[in-house]
Amino acid sequence: MPFYIKNADIDITTHGSDWLWAVFSVMLLSAIGILVWGHVARPLGERAFHELAAALCFTASIAYFAMASDLGDVPIVVEFIRGGSLGQNWVQVGVENPTRAIWYARYIDWTITTPMLLLELLLCTGLPLSQVFSVIFADLLMIETGLIGALVASRYKWGFYAFGCAAQLYIWWMLLVPGRRSAQHIGSDFAKSYTMSNIFLTTVWLVYPVIWGVADGGNVITPDSEMIAYGVLDLLAKPVFSVIHLMSLSKLDYARLGMSSGKVSDGAHQTLLNEKMGPNSVGATPRPSTTVGSPTATTHGDGAGFHQHGAAAAV
């Protein structure tokens, strides 16, 4: 016997679905475009930021595919019955406790993509790993408390909302204070790139809890309006932010972040290989950096000068 969940009374219309299909298309095309961009613009060991951006856009496209198909939601009784289609119409036809569609597919998307967005920023700072982990934890706490709050029909949902807002405040503080300070130790060019991207992302993120409060929380706006609002925010926070961030990093040397390659035999890690195999080993010359214009970068991507001022990453 198939398992069936009744559709919510307060749900998206075909107009909302059409908008979701449009966002799905933009997310998917953005993922493909950013992935191709990374393969064209950067050698194999320097595609981490492009691949992070492509992965988060691709993940978001799957979530929007589900929501556009009217899948990935569950009906939850609303705490506040508003006028018209937001509850009162259903009460008039005999529905005592109208339900609203809560889109858990969106929260699954955010659980995967928001840590990747933060990594795009944090990898440019040289923050200690312990602080990076704390920011990622706070991010996951923020998303999961938002989901739990949305699934709660009573006023206790606002307690979970408060926990999520507190976690977001911690993320903002870490990005705006320790993160910016640490990025300055790497160089003024990285600090400028980080500051611009950070201000853009944190400003966009400021609006998310407001939409939660008038949608999943307060049932003030229709699900179609909710989809438009979240769709615009997701487009700004994912493909638009990623393009801005990648462009700001396009002329910077990743070797100064200690991450120009994932292999010990390549790029910034060549020195370690030379120490182990000796100066006469084959291929002991580091490959040239592909970046230009960096005020502190050396001719080769050897990571010289990385964290000269004591900002070396530590657990």
Phi and psi restraints in degrees (value plus and minus 20) as a CYANA .aco file:
   2 PRO   PHI     -88.1   -48.1
   2 PRO   PSI     126.4   166.4
   3 PHE   PHI    -107.5   -67.5
   3 PHE   PSI     109.3   149.3
   4 TYR   PHI    -152.7  -112.7
   4 TYR   PSI     111.2   151.2
   5 ILE   PHI    -129.0   -89.0
   5 ILE   PSI     107.9   147.9
   6 LYS   PHI     -81.0   -41.0
   6 LYS   PSI     118.1   158.1
   7 ASN   PHI     -84.6   -44.6
   7 ASN   PSI     129.2   169.2
   8 ALA   PHI     -88.2   -48.2
   8 ALA   PSI     132.3   172.3
   9 ASP   PHI     -88.4   -48.4
   9 ASP   PSI     -63.8   -23.8
  10 ILE   PHI    -119.4   -79.4
  10 ILE   PSI      82.5   122.5
  11 ASP   PHI    -158.9  -118.9
  11 ASP   PSI     154.3   194.3
  12 ILE   PHI     -92.5   -52.5
  12 ILE   PSI     138.5   178.5
  13 THR   PHI    -123.8   -83.8
  13 THR   PSI    -197.2  -157.2
  14 THR   PHI     -83.8   -43.8
  14 THR   PSI     -49.7    -9.7
  15 HIS   PHI     -85.4   -45.4
  15 HIS   PSI     -62.2   -22.2
  16 GLY   PHI     -84.2   -44.2
  16 GLY   PSI     -59.5   -19.5
  17 SER   PHI     -84.2   -44.2
  17 SER   PSI     -61.0   -21.0
  18 ASP   PHI     -80.5   -40.5
  18 ASP   PSI     -61.8   -21.8
  19 TRP   PHI     -83.0   -43.0
  19 TRP   PSI     -61.7   -21.7
  20 LEU   PHI     -84.2   -44.2
  20 LEU   PSI     -57.1   -17.1
  21 TRP   PHI     -84.0   -44.0
  21 TRP   PSI     -57.1   -17.1
  22 ALA   PHI     -85.3   -45.3
  22 ALA   PSI     -63.6   -23.6
  23 VAL   PHI     -85.0   -45.0
  23 VAL   PSI     -60.8   -20.8
  24 PHE   PHI     -74.9   -34.9
  24 PHE   PSI     -65.5   -25.5
  25 SER   PHI     -83.4   -43.4
  25 SER   PSI     -63.3   -23.3
  26 VAL   PHI     -84.4   -44.4
  26 VAL   PSI     -62.5   -22.5
  27 MET   PHI     -82.4   -42.4
  27 MET   PSI     -64.9   -24.9
  28 LEU   PHI     -86.2   -46.2
  28 LEU   PSI     -65.9   -25.9
  29 LEU   PHI     -84.3   -44.3
  29 LEU   PSI     -56.7   -16.7
  30 SER   PHI     -84.2   -44.2
  30 SER   PSI     -62.3   -22.3
  31 ALA   PHI     -79.9   -39.9
  31 ALA   PSI     -65.4   -25.4
  32 ILE   PHI     -85.9   -45.9
  32 ILE   PSI     -65.0   -25.0
  33 GLY   PHI     -82.7   -42.7
  33 GLY   PSI     -62.8   -22.8
  34 ILE   PHI     -87.6   -47.6
  34 ILE   PSI     -57.3   -17.3
  35 LEU   PHI     -84.3   -44.3
  35 LEU   PSI     -64.4   -24.4
  36 VAL   PHI     -83.9   -43.9
  36 VAL   PSI     -62.9   -22.9
  37 TRP   PHI     -75.9   -35.9
  37 TRP   PSI     -65.4   -25.4
  38 GLY   PHI     -82.8   -42.8
  38 GLY   PSI     -60.3   -20.3
  39 HIS   PHI     -90.0   -50.0
  39 HIS   PSI     -49.5    -9.5
  40 VAL   PHI    -102.1   -62.1
  40 VAL   PSI     -60.6   -20.6
  41 ALA   PHI    -108.5   -68.5
  41 ALA   PSI     -44.4    -4.4
  42 ARG   PHI    -150.2  -110.2
  42 ARG   PSI     125.7   165.7
  43 PRO   PHI     -90.5   -50.5
  43 PRO   PSI     154.0   194.0
  44 LEU   PHI     -74.3   -34.3
  44 LEU   PSI     -60.1   -20.1
  45 GLY   PHI    -102.6   -62.6
  45 GLY   PSI     -16.8    23.2
  46 GLU   PHI    -149.0  -109.0
  46 GLU   PSI      16.6    56.6
  47 ARG   PHI    -132.8   -92.8
  47 ARG   PSI      -6.3    33.7
  48 ALA   PHI     -79.6   -39.6
  48 ALA   PSI     -66.1   -26.1
  49 PHE   PHI     -88.0   -48.0
  49 PHE   PSI     -59.3   -19.3
  50 HIS   PHI     -85.6   -45.6
  50 HIS   PSI     -60.8   -20.8
  51 GLU   PHI     -92.7   -52.7
  51 GLU   PSI     -53.9   -13.9
  52 LEU   PHI     -80.9   -40.9
  52 LEU   PSI     -67.4   -27.4
  53 ALA   PHI     -83.5   -43.5
  53 ALA   PSI     -62.9   -22.9
  54 ALA   PHI     -84.6   -44.6
  54 ALA   PSI     -60.8   -20.8
  55 ALA   PHI     -84.7   -44.7
  55 ALA   PSI     -61.8   -21.8
  56 LEU   PHI     -91.2   -51.2
  56 LEU   PSI     -55.0   -15.0
  57 CYS   PHI     -88.0   -48.0
  57 CYS   PSI     -59.0   -19.0
  58 PHE   PHI     -86.1   -46.1
  58 PHE   PSI     -61.3   -21.3
  59 THR   PHI     -81.1   -41.1
  59 THR   PSI     -64.3   -24.3
  60 ALA   PHI     -82.3   -42.3
  60 ALA   PSI     -55.6   -15.6
  61 SER   PHI     -83.3   -43.3
  61 SER   PSI     -56.0   -16.0
  62 ILE   PHI     -86.3   -46.3
  62 ILE   PSI     -62.8   -22.8
  63 ALA   PHI     -82.0   -42.0
  63 ALA   PSI     -61.8   -21.8
  64 TYR   PHI     -91.5   -51.5
  64 TYR   PSI     -49.7    -9.7
  65 PHE   PHI     -81.4   -41.4
  65 PHE   PSI     -64.0   -24.0
  66 ALA   PHI     -83.2   -43.2
  66 ALA   PSI     -67.5   -27.5
  67 MET   PHI     -88.7   -48.7
  67 MET   PSI     -57.1   -17.1
  68 ALA   PHI     -84.2   -44.2
  68 ALA   PSI     -49.0    -9.0
  69 SER   PHI    -103.8   -63.8
  69 SER   PSI     -13.9    26.1
  70 ASP   PHI      41.3    81.3
  70 ASP   PSI      20.8    60.8
  71 LEU   PHI    -143.5  -103.5
  71 LEU   PSI     146.1   186.1
  72 GLY   PHI      59.8    99.8
  72 GLY   PSI       8.6    48.6
  73 ASP   PHI    -154.5  -114.5
  73 ASP   PSI     144.1   184.1
  74 VAL   PHI    -159.8  -119.8
  74 VAL   PSI     120.7   160.7
  75 PRO   PHI     -98.9   -58.9
  75 PRO   PSI     111.0   151.0
  76 ILE   PHI    -148.5  -108.5
  76 ILE   PSI     115.1   155.1
  77 VAL   PHI     -81.9   -41.9
  77 VAL   PSI     113.0   153.0
  78 VAL   PHI     -98.5   -58.5
  78 VAL   PSI     126.0   166.0
  79 GLU   PHI     -96.4   -56.4
  79 GLU   PSI     -56.6   -16.6
  80 PHE   PHI    -137.3   -97.3
  80 PHE   PSI     102.7   142.7
  81 ILE   PHI    -111.8   -71.8
  81 ILE   PSI      91.7   131.7
  82 ARG   PHI    -115.4   -75.4
  82 ARG   PSI     159.8   199.8
  83 GLY   PHI     -95.6   -55.6
  83 GLY   PSI     140.0   180.0
  84 GLY   PHI      43.5    83.5
  84 GLY   PSI    -155.2  -115.2
  85 SER   PHI     -89.7   -49.7
  85 SER   PSI     -28.3    11.7
  86 LEU   PHI    -108.6   -68.6
  86 LEU   PSI      -1.7    38.3
  87 GLY   PHI     121.2   161.2
  87 GLY   PSI     -62.3   -22.3
  88 GLN   PHI     -83.3   -43.3
  88 GLN   PSI     -57.8   -17.8
  89 ASN   PHI     -81.3   -41.3
  89 ASN   PSI     -56.3   -16.3
  90 TRP   PHI     -92.8   -52.8
  90 TRP   PSI     -55.6   -15.6
  91 VAL   PHI     -83.5   -43.5
  91 VAL   PSI     -58.5   -18.5
  92 GLN   PHI     -86.5   -46.5
  92 GLN   PSI     -43.3    -3.3
  93 VAL   PHI    -121.7   -81.7
  93 VAL   PSI      -5.5    34.5
  94 GLY   PHI      82.3   122.3
  94 GLY   PSI     -17.7    22.3
  95 VAL   PHI    -107.5   -67.5
  95 VAL   PSI      87.3   127.3
  96 GLU   PHI     -90.3   -50.3
  96 GLU   PSI     -59.3   -19.3
  97 ASN   PHI    -145.0  -105.0
  97 ASN   PSI      66.1   106.1
  98 PRO   PHI     -81.3   -41.3
  98 PRO   PSI     129.4   169.4
  99 THR   PHI    -134.6   -94.6
  99 THR   PSI     133.6   173.6
 100 ARG   PHI    -140.4  -100.4
 100 ARG   PSI     124.6   164.6
 101 ALA   PHI     -92.3   -52.3
 101 ALA   PSI     103.1   143.1
 102 ILE   PHI    -127.8   -87.8
 102 ILE   PSI     101.5   141.5
 103 TRP   PHI    -114.1   -74.1
 103 TRP   PSI      69.3   109.3
 104 TYR   PHI     -87.1   -47.1
 104 TYR   PSI     -42.0    -2.0
 105 ALA   PHI     -79.4   -39.4
 105 ALA   PSI     -54.7   -14.7
 106 ARG   PHI     -86.7   -46.7
 106 ARG   PSI     -61.3   -21.3
 107 TYR   PHI     -90.0   -50.0
 107 TYR   PSI     -53.7   -13.7
 108 ILE   PHI     -83.4   -43.4
 108 ILE   PSI     -63.5   -23.5
 109 ASP   PHI     -76.3   -36.3
 109 ASP   PSI     -71.2   -31.2
 110 TRP   PHI     -83.7   -43.7
 110 TRP   PSI     -55.1   -15.1
 111 THR   PHI     -80.7   -40.7
 111 THR   PSI     -53.9   -13.9
 112 ILE   PHI    -107.5   -67.5
 112 ILE   PSI     -62.5   -22.5
 113 THR   PHI    -106.6   -66.6
 113 THR   PSI     -53.3   -13.3
 114 THR   PHI     -86.9   -46.9
 114 THR   PSI     -56.9   -16.9
 115 PRO   PHI     -81.5   -41.5
 115 PRO   PSI     -54.7   -14.7
 116 MET   PHI     -88.5   -48.5
 116 MET   PSI     -57.7   -17.7
 117 LEU   PHI     -81.6   -41.6
 117 LEU   PSI     -63.2   -23.2
 118 LEU   PHI     -85.8   -45.8
 118 LEU   PSI     -57.3   -17.3
 119 LEU   PHI     -84.1   -44.1
 119 LEU   PSI     -56.4   -16.4
 120 GLU   PHI     -76.3   -36.3
 120 GLU   PSI     -56.2   -16.2
 121 LEU   PHI    -102.5   -62.5
 121 LEU   PSI     -69.3   -29.3
 122 LEU   PHI     -86.1   -46.1
 122 LEU   PSI     -49.4    -9.4
 123 LEU   PHI     -87.9   -47.9
 123 LEU   PSI     -33.3     6.7
 124 CYS   PHI    -113.9   -73.9
 124 CYS   PSI     -17.1    22.9
 125 THR   PHI    -126.8   -86.8
 125 THR   PSI     -47.8    -7.8
 126 GLY   PHI      52.7    92.7
 126 GLY   PSI      -0.1    39.9
 127 LEU   PHI     -80.7   -40.7
 127 LEU   PSI     128.2   168.2
 128 PRO   PHI     -76.4   -36.4
 128 PRO   PSI     126.1   166.1
 129 LEU   PHI     -78.4   -38.4
 129 LEU   PSI     -54.0   -14.0
 130 SER   PHI     -80.3   -40.3
 130 SER   PSI     -58.0   -18.0
 131 GLN   PHI     -94.7   -54.7
 131 GLN   PSI     -56.2   -16.2
 132 VAL   PHI     -80.8   -40.8
 132 VAL   PSI     -64.8   -24.8
 133 PHE   PHI     -82.5   -42.5
 133 PHE   PSI     -59.1   -19.1
 134 SER   PHI     -85.5   -45.5
 134 SER   PSI     -56.9   -16.9
 135 VAL   PHI     -87.6   -47.6
 135 VAL   PSI     -63.3   -23.3
 136 ILE   PHI     -82.8   -42.8
 136 ILE   PSI     -61.3   -21.3
 137 PHE   PHI     -80.9   -40.9
 137 PHE   PSI     -65.7   -25.7
 138 ALA   PHI     -81.6   -41.6
 138 ALA   PSI     -57.1   -17.1
 139 ASP   PHI     -83.7   -43.7
 139 ASP   PSI     -66.9   -26.9
 140 LEU   PHI     -83.2   -43.2
 140 LEU   PSI     -59.1   -19.1
 141 LEU   PHI     -81.6   -41.6
 141 LEU   PSI     -61.6   -21.6
 142 MET   PHI     -81.0   -41.0
 142 MET   PSI     -65.4   -25.4
 143 ILE   PHI     -88.8   -48.8
 143 ILE   PSI     -65.4   -25.4
 144 GLU   PHI     -89.7   -49.7
 144 GLU   PSI     -56.3   -16.3
 145 THR   PHI     -87.7   -47.7
 145 THR   PSI     -53.0   -13.0
 146 GLY   PHI     -84.3   -44.3
 146 GLY   PSI     -61.6   -21.6
 147 LEU   PHI     -85.3   -45.3
 147 LEU   PSI     -68.1   -28.1
 148 ILE   PHI     -80.9   -40.9
 148 ILE   PSI     -63.9   -23.9
 149 GLY   PHI     -80.3   -40.3
 149 GLY   PSI     -59.7   -19.7
 150 ALA   PHI     -86.4   -46.4
 150 ALA   PSI     -49.9    -9.9
 151 LEU   PHI    -105.0   -65.0
 151 LEU   PSI     -28.4    11.6
 152 VAL   PHI    -111.7   -71.7
 152 VAL   PSI     109.2   149.2
 153 ALA   PHI    -105.5   -65.5
 153 ALA   PSI     -40.0     0.0
 154 SER   PHI    -112.2   -72.2
 154 SER   PSI    -199.1  -159.1
 155 ARG   PHI     -89.0   -49.0
 155 ARG   PSI     -30.8     9.2
 156 TYR   PHI     -82.3   -42.3
 156 TYR   PSI     -37.6     2.4
 157 LYS   PHI     -77.5   -37.5
 157 LYS   PSI     -50.5   -10.5
 158 TRP   PHI     -93.1   -53.1
 158 TRP   PSI     -42.2    -2.2
 159 GLY   PHI     -86.6   -46.6
 159 GLY   PSI     -64.7   -24.7
 160 PHE   PHI     -84.8   -44.8
 160 PHE   PSI     -56.3   -16.3
 161 TYR   PHI     -80.6   -40.6
 161 TYR   PSI     -61.5   -21.5
 162 ALA   PHI     -84.7   -44.7
 162 ALA   PSI     -61.2   -21.2
 163 PHE   PHI     -79.4   -39.4
 163 PHE   PSI     -63.5   -23.5
 164 GLY   PHI     -84.3   -44.3
 164 GLY   PSI     -60.5   -20.5
 165 CYS   PHI     -85.6   -45.6
 165 CYS   PSI     -57.5   -17.5
 166 ALA   PHI     -83.5   -43.5
 166 ALA   PSI     -60.9   -20.9
 167 ALA   PHI     -84.0   -44.0
 167 ALA   PSI     -58.7   -18.7
 168 GLN   PHI     -87.3   -47.3
 168 GLN   PSI     -56.9   -16.9
 169 LEU   PHI     -81.7   -41.7
 169 LEU   PSI     -59.1   -19.1
 170 TYR   PHI     -84.1   -44.1
 170 TYR   PSI     -61.9   -21.9
 171 ILE   PHI     -81.3   -41.3
 171 ILE   PSI     -66.4   -26.4
 172 TRP   PHI     -78.3   -38.3
 172 TRP   PSI     -65.9   -25.9
 173 TRP   PHI     -82.1   -42.1
 173 TRP   PSI     -63.6   -23.6
 174 MET   PHI     -83.3   -43.3
 174 MET   PSI     -59.2   -19.2
 175 LEU   PHI     -93.2   -53.2
 175 LEU   PSI     -59.7   -19.7
 176 LEU   PHI    -104.6   -64.6
 176 LEU   PSI     -43.7    -3.7
 177 VAL   PHI    -131.7   -91.7
 177 VAL   PSI     -95.4   -55.4
 178 PRO   PHI     -81.9   -41.9
 178 PRO   PSI     -58.9   -18.9
 179 GLY   PHI     -83.0   -43.0
 179 GLY   PSI     -65.4   -25.4
 180 ARG   PHI     -86.2   -46.2
 180 ARG   PSI     -60.6   -20.6
 181 ARG   PHI     -83.2   -43.2
 181 ARG   PSI     -61.7   -21.7
 182 SER   PHI     -88.7   -48.7
 182 SER   PSI     -58.0   -18.0
 183 ALA   PHI     -83.1   -43.1
 183 ALA   PSI     -51.6   -11.6
 184 GLN   PHI     -85.2   -45.2
 184 GLN   PSI     -46.7    -6.7
 185 HIS   PHI     -90.2   -50.2
 185 HIS   PSI     -46.2    -6.2
 186 ILE   PHI     -96.5   -56.5
 186 ILE   PSI     -53.1   -13.1
 187 GLY   PHI     133.2   173.2
 187 GLY   PSI     135.2   175.2
 188 SER   PHI     -84.5   -44.5
 188 SER   PSI     -50.6   -10.6
 189 ASP   PHI     -88.7   -48.7
 189 ASP   PSI     -64.1   -24.1
 190 PHE   PHI     -87.2   -47.2
 190 PHE   PSI     -57.8   -17.8
 191 ALA   PHI     -82.3   -42.3
 191 ALA   PSI     -60.6   -20.6
 192 LYS   PHI     -85.2   -45.2
 192 LYS   PSI     -65.0   -25.0
 193 SER   PHI     -81.3   -41.3
 193 SER   PSI     -65.9   -25.9
 194 TYR   PHI     -83.7   -43.7
 194 TYR   PSI     -64.9   -24.9
 195 THR   PHI     -82.1   -42.1
 195 THR   PSI     -64.3   -24.3
 196 MET   PHI     -82.7   -42.7
 196 MET   PSI     -68.1   -28.1
 197 SER   PHI     -86.7   -46.7
 197 SER   PSI     -58.6   -18.6
 198 ASN   PHI     -84.8   -44.8
 198 ASN   PSI     -66.2   -26.2
 199 ILE   PHI     -82.2   -42.2
 199 ILE   PSI     -61.0   -21.0
 200 PHE   PHI     -81.9   -41.9
 200 PHE   PSI     -69.9   -29.9
 201 LEU   PHI     -88.6   -48.6
 201 LEU   PSI     -65.0   -25.0
 202 THR   PHI     -86.0   -46.0
 202 THR   PSI     -50.7   -10.7
 203 THR   PHI     -87.6   -47.6
 203 THR   PSI     -63.3   -23.3
 204 VAL   PHI     -84.2   -44.2
 204 VAL   PSI     -63.8   -23.8
 205 TRP   PHI     -83.3   -43.3
 205 TRP   PSI     -44.4    -4.4
 206 LEU   PHI     -80.0   -40.0
 206 LEU   PSI     -47.4    -7.4
 207 VAL   PHI    -104.3   -64.3
 207 VAL   PSI     -43.8    -3.8
 208 TYR   PHI     -76.1   -36.1
 208 TYR   PSI     -70.0   -30.0
 209 PRO   PHI     -84.1   -44.1
 209 PRO   PSI     -45.8    -5.8
 210 VAL   PHI     -86.8   -46.8
 210 VAL   PSI     -65.2   -25.2
 211 ILE   PHI     -85.0   -45.0
 211 ILE   PSI     -59.6   -19.6
 212 TRP   PHI     -78.5   -38.5
 212 TRP   PSI     -63.1   -23.1
 213 GLY   PHI     -83.3   -43.3
 213 GLY   PSI     -54.1   -14.1
 214 VAL   PHI    -117.1   -77.1
 214 VAL   PSI     -23.2    16.8
 215 ALA   PHI    -134.3   -94.3
 215 ALA   PSI    -109.4   -69.4
 216 ASP   PHI     -79.5   -39.5
 216 ASP   PSI     -54.1   -14.1
 217 GLY   PHI    -103.0   -63.0
 217 GLY   PSI     -81.4   -41.4
 218 GLY   PHI    -117.4   -77.4
 218 GLY   PSI     -29.4    10.6
 219 ASN   PHI      35.7    75.7
 219 ASN   PSI      23.1    63.1
 220 VAL   PHI    -111.2   -71.2
 220 VAL   PSI     -57.4   -17.4
 221 ILE   PHI    -129.9   -89.9
 221 ILE   PSI     138.0   178.0
 222 THR   PHI     -92.8   -52.8
 222 THR   PSI     139.0   179.0
 223 PRO   PHI     -78.2   -38.2
 223 PRO   PSI     -54.0   -14.0
 224 ASP   PHI     -82.1   -42.1
 224 ASP   PSI     -65.0   -25.0
 225 SER   PHI     -84.6   -44.6
 225 SER   PSI     -57.9   -17.9
 226 GLU   PHI     -79.6   -39.6
 226 GLU   PSI     -64.8   -24.8
 227 MET   PHI     -84.8   -44.8
 227 MET   PSI     -59.7   -19.7
 228 ILE   PHI     -84.0   -44.0
 228 ILE   PSI     -65.5   -25.5
 229 ALA   PHI     -83.7   -43.7
 229 ALA   PSI     -71.0   -31.0
 230 TYR   PHI     -85.9   -45.9
 230 TYR   PSI     -54.5   -14.5
 231 GLY   PHI     -83.8   -43.8
 231 GLY   PSI     -64.5   -24.5
 232 VAL   PHI     -82.9   -42.9
 232 VAL   PSI     -64.6   -24.6
 233 LEU   PHI     -82.6   -42.6
 233 LEU   PSI     -63.4   -23.4
 234 ASP   PHI     -85.3   -45.3
 234 ASP   PSI     -57.4   -17.4
 235 LEU   PHI     -85.1   -45.1
 235 LEU   PSI     -59.4   -19.4
 236 LEU   PHI     -90.2   -50.2
 236 LEU   PSI     -61.2   -21.2
 237 ALA   PHI     -99.0   -59.0
 237 ALA   PSI     -37.7     2.3
 238 LYS   PHI    -132.3   -92.3
 238 LYS   PSI    -101.9   -61.9
 239 PRO   PHI     -85.9   -45.9
 239 PRO   PSI     -62.2   -22.2
 240 VAL   PHI     -86.5   -46.5
 240 VAL   PSI     -68.1   -28.1
 241 PHE   PHI     -79.2   -39.2
 241 PHE   PSI     -64.3   -24.3
 242 SER   PHI     -81.3   -41.3
 242 SER   PSI     -62.4   -22.4
 243 VAL   PHI     -84.5   -44.5
 243 VAL   PSI     -64.9   -24.9
 244 ILE   PHI     -80.2   -40.2
 244 ILE   PSI     -65.7   -25.7
 245 HIS   PHI     -85.6   -45.6
 245 HIS   PSI     -64.6   -24.6
 246 LEU   PHI     -86.1   -46.1
 246 LEU   PSI     -57.6   -17.6
 247 MET   PHI     -85.9   -45.9
 247 MET   PSI     -57.6   -17.6
 248 SER   PHI     -89.2   -49.2
 248 SER   PSI     -43.6    -3.6
 249 LEU   PHI    -113.9   -73.9
 249 LEU   PSI     -23.7    16.3
 250 SER   PHI     -81.9   -41.9
 250 SER   PSI     -48.7    -8.7
 251 LYS   PHI    -127.5   -87.5
 251 LYS   PSI      -8.7    31.3
 252 LEU   PHI    -119.6   -79.6
 252 LEU   PSI     130.8   170.8
 253 ASP   PHI    -111.0   -71.0
 253 ASP   PSI      91.5   131.5
 254 TYR   PHI     -82.5   -42.5
 254 TYR   PSI     -41.2    -1.2
 255 ALA   PHI     -79.8   -39.8
 255 ALA   PSI     -48.2    -8.2
 256 ARG   PHI     -90.8   -50.8
 256 ARG   PSI     -33.8     6.2
 257 LEU   PHI    -113.2   -73.2
 257 LEU   PSI     -23.7    16.3
 258 GLY   PHI      53.3    93.3
 258 GLY   PSI       4.4    44.4
 259 MET   PHI    -159.2  -119.2
 259 MET   PSI      12.9    52.9
 260 SER   PHI     -95.1   -55.1
 260 SER   PSI     -31.2     8.8
 261 SER   PHI    -176.4  -136.4
 261 SER   PSI     129.4   169.4
 262 GLY   PHI    -115.2   -75.2
 262 GLY   PSI     -17.3    22.7
 263 LYS   PHI    -135.9   -95.9
 263 LYS   PSI     121.6   161.6
 264 VAL   PHI     -88.4   -48.4
 264 VAL   PSI     -37.8     2.2
 265 SER   PHI    -112.5   -72.5
 265 SER   PSI     -13.9    26.1
 266 ASP   PHI    -151.2  -111.2
 266 ASP   PSI     128.6   168.6
 267 GLY   PHI      35.9    75.9
 267 GLY   PSI    -146.1  -106.1
 268 ALA   PHI     -84.7   -44.7
 268 ALA   PSI     -36.9     3.1
 269 HIS   PHI    -117.2   -77.2
 269 HIS   PSI     -11.5    28.5
 270 GLN   PHI     -83.9   -43.9
 270 GLN   PSI     -52.7   -12.7
 271 THR   PHI     -79.8   -39.8
 271 THR   PSI     -61.7   -21.7
 272 LEU   PHI     -81.8   -41.8
 272 LEU   PSI     -59.7   -19.7
 273 LEU   PHI     -84.5   -44.5
 273 LEU   PSI     -61.8   -21.8
 274 ASN   PHI     -81.3   -41.3
 274 ASN   PSI     -60.2   -20.2
 275 GLU   PHI     -84.1   -44.1
 275 GLU   PSI     -54.7   -14.7
 276 LYS   PHI    -100.6   -60.6
 276 LYS   PSI     -54.2   -14.2
 277 MET   PHI    -125.3   -85.3
 277 MET   PSI     -32.6     7.4
 278 GLY   PHI      77.1   117.1
 278 GLY   PSI     140.4   180.4
 279 PRO   PHI     -89.0   -49.0
 279 PRO   PSI     -38.8     1.2
 280 ASN   PHI    -114.3   -74.3
 280 ASN   PSI     -12.0    28.0
 281 SER   PHI     -88.8   -48.8
 281 SER   PSI     133.2   173.2
 282 VAL   PHI     -90.0   -50.0
 282 VAL   PSI     117.2   157.2
 283 GLY   PHI      52.9    92.9
 283 GLY   PSI      13.1    53.1
 284 ALA   PHI    -103.0   -63.0
 284 ALA   PSI     -14.6    25.4
 285 THR   PHI    -116.8   -76.8
 285 THR   PSI     104.8   144.8
 286 PRO   PHI     -83.5   -43.5
 286 PRO   PSI     128.8   168.8
 287 ARG   PHI     -95.4   -55.4
 287 ARG   PSI     131.2   171.2
 288 PRO   PHI     -85.9   -45.9
 288 PRO   PSI     129.2   169.2
 289 SER   PHI     -92.9   -52.9
 289 SER   PSI     129.4   169.4
 290 THR   PHI    -114.0   -74.0
 290 THR   PSI     -18.2    21.8
 291 THR   PHI    -122.2   -82.2
 291 THR   PSI     138.5   178.5
 292 VAL   PHI    -153.7  -113.7
 292 VAL   PSI     142.6   182.6
 293 GLY   PHI      60.8   100.8
 293 GLY   PSI     -15.7    24.3
 294 SER   PHI    -102.2   -62.2
 294 SER   PSI     107.9   147.9
 295 PRO   PHI     -90.0   -50.0
 295 PRO   PSI     -41.8    -1.8
 296 THR   PHI    -139.0   -99.0
 296 THR   PSI     -19.0    21.0
 297 ALA   PHI     -97.7   -57.7
 297 ALA   PSI     128.0   168.0
 298 THR   PHI    -109.2   -69.2
 298 THR   PSI     157.4   197.4
 299 THR   PHI     -81.2   -41.2
 299 THR   PSI     -58.6   -18.6
 300 HIS   PHI    -124.8   -84.8
 300 HIS   PSI     136.3   176.3
 301 GLY   PHI     -98.4   -58.4
 301 GLY   PSI      45.8    85.8
 302 ASP   PHI    -121.9   -81.9
 302 ASP   PSI     -15.3    24.7
 303 GLY   PHI      52.7    92.7
 303 GLY   PSI      -4.6    35.4
 304 ALA   PHI     -81.7   -41.7
 304 ALA   PSI     118.1   158.1
 305 GLY   PHI      59.9    99.9
 305 GLY   PSI     -12.7    27.3
 306 PHE   PHI     -85.6   -45.6
 306 PHE   PSI     102.3   142.3
 307 HIS   PHI      34.9    74.9
 307 HIS   PSI      30.0    70.0
 308 GLN   PHI     -83.5   -43.5
 308 GLN   PSI     -43.4    -3.4
 309 HIS   PHI    -124.3   -84.3
 309 HIS   PSI       6.5    46.5
 310 GLY   PHI      66.5   106.5
 310 GLY   PSI      -1.3    38.7
 311 ALA   PHI    -118.1   -78.1
 311 ALA   PSI       3.1    43.1
 312 ALA   PHI     -80.1   -40.1
 312 ALA   PSI     120.3   160.3
 313 ALA   PHI     -86.3   -46.3
 313 ALA   PSI     116.8   156.8
 314 ALA   PHI    -160.6  -120.6
 314 ALA   PSI     129.6   169.6
